[in-house]
Amino acid sequence: MAELKTKENKASVSKFLNGINDTQKRADCKAIARLMREATGKPPKMWGTSIVGYDKYDYEYANGRSGTFMITGFSPRAQNIAVYIMPGFSKFQGLMTNLGKYKTGKSCLYIKRLDDVNQDVLARLIKGSVAEMRRIYSN
């Protein structure tokens, strides 16, 4: 069975964030980091080489595969910032209509700039996502 590549590690989150070349993206990521810290009450950790994650949960699939992953996080990508809303978006449709300009994947919210979205709505989305993950995966 393949091992999960994206794992929590001891790399410096500050060094990673300060190393983002684009000044706007760096400022946006630091603001998202504050939102996630407030939502989780947990310090950030690096997950892999390019994801800043908060808190964690243990999972086990029916096939026996198990692991640990972050409850929420983000990654500055070349084209956008990926914000990880781990339970997906189906429970948050009311918030999504007022969020602003974004794209989604299964559990990724893609934004170009933080100014493109309503930051209060983003904060509520992150808090709701964290609460849902903790409800589902309460240890």
Secondary structure, DSSP 8 states (H G I E B T S, - for coil): ----S--EE---HHHHHHT-SSHHHHHHHHHHHHHHHHHH-S-EEEETTTEEEEEEEEEE-TTS-EEEEEEEEEEE-SS-EEEEETT-SGGGHHHHTTTBS-EE-SSEEEES-GGGB-HHHHHHHHHHHHHHHHHHT--
